[in-house]
């Protein structure tokens, strides 16, 4: 179905999201740091990014800015936790509309995915050629 870059520094969260998304038949690219996420994003050109705001080497906002530089309309779902209100505001200013609170239910994740793919269905086909030098 879709290729999804999942970025979280908590191994358990990364594994949980990866397992859920794979069961939903998505290809998952895991990343545990901002640097790794940016490199994988540029190399793999995923259809969607699920991004934690608090990472060890750079903020999720910095990762989001780098994604927006390359693809301003890239669908991004933000994972939020306690104490991220200011970061959430910055993410909204950068065009993110979908947020999932850590401790989410499968229903919340499913709703966010459905909403993203409804809003940007063309990203599933357009993303296939990103990063390859070929036109979308």
URKA-V611077 format. One record per pair of residues at least 24 apart in sequence whose ideal C-beta (glycine too) atoms are under 10 Angstrom apart, sorted by the first residue. I is the first residue (numbers start at 0). J is the second residue. Records with the same first field share a line. If there is no record, write none. Layout:
# URKA-V611077
I=J + J
This chain:
# URKA-V611077
0=24 + 25 + 26 + 46 + 112 + 116 + 123
1=25 + 26 + 27 + 45 + 46 + 47 + 74 + 112 + 115 + 116 + 122 + 123 + 126
2=26 + 27 + 28 + 43 + 44 + 45 + 46 + 47 + 123 + 126 + 127
3=27 + 28 + 29 + 45 + 46 + 47 + 48 + 49 + 74 + 76 + 112 + 115
4=28 + 29 + 30 + 35 + 36 + 37 + 39 + 40 + 43 + 44 + 45 + 46 + 47 + 48 + 49 + 50 + 62 + 66 + 73 + 75
5=29 + 30 + 31 + 36 + 45 + 47 + 48 + 49 + 50 + 51 + 76 + 78
6=30 + 31 + 32 + 33 + 35 + 36 + 37 + 39 + 40 + 48 + 49 + 50 + 51 + 52 + 54 + 59 + 62 + 63 + 75 + 78
7=31 + 32 + 36 + 49 + 50 + 51 + 52 + 53 + 54 + 59 + 78 + 101
8=32 + 33 + 35 + 51 + 53 + 54 + 55 + 56 + 59
9=51 + 53 + 78 + 80 + 101
12=49 + 51 + 78 + 80 + 101 + 103
13=49 + 51
15=103 + 108
16=49 + 51 + 78 + 99 + 103 + 108
19=103 + 105 + 108 + 109 + 112
20=47 + 49 + 108 + 112
22=105
23=105 + 108 + 109 + 112
25=112
30=54 + 62
31=55 + 56
32=56 + 57 + 62
33=57 + 58 + 59 + 60 + 61 + 62 + 63 + 65
34=61 + 62 + 65
35=62
36=61 + 62 + 63 + 65 + 66
37=61 + 62 + 64 + 65 + 66 + 68 + 69
40=65 + 66 + 69 + 70 + 73 + 129 + 130
41=65 + 66 + 69 + 129 + 130
42=130
43=126 + 129 + 130
44=69 + 70 + 73 + 125 + 126 + 127 + 128 + 129 + 130 + 131 + 135
45=73 + 74 + 122 + 126 + 129 + 130
46=73 + 74 + 115 + 116 + 119 + 122 + 123 + 124 + 125 + 126 + 127 + 129
47=73 + 74 + 75 + 76 + 97 + 111 + 112 + 115 + 116 + 119 + 122 + 123 + 126
48=73 + 74 + 75 + 76 + 77 + 95
49=74 + 75 + 76 + 77 + 78 + 97 + 99 + 108 + 111 + 112 + 115
50=75 + 76 + 77 + 78 + 90 + 95
51=77 + 78 + 79 + 80 + 83 + 101
52=77 + 78 + 79 + 80 + 82 + 83 + 85 + 86 + 87 + 89 + 90 + 95 + 98
53=78 + 79 + 80 + 81 + 82 + 83 + 86 + 101
58=83 + 86 + 89
59=83 + 86 + 87 + 89 + 90 + 95
60=85 + 86 + 87 + 88 + 89 + 90 + 92 + 93 + 95
63=89 + 90 + 93 + 94 + 95
64=89 + 93
66=93
67=93 + 94 + 95
69=129 + 130
70=122 + 125 + 126 + 129 + 130 + 135
72=118 + 119 + 121 + 122 + 125
73=119 + 122 + 126 + 129
74=111 + 112 + 114 + 115 + 116 + 118 + 119 + 122 + 123 + 126
75=115
76=108 + 111 + 112 + 114 + 115
77=111
78=103 + 108
79=103
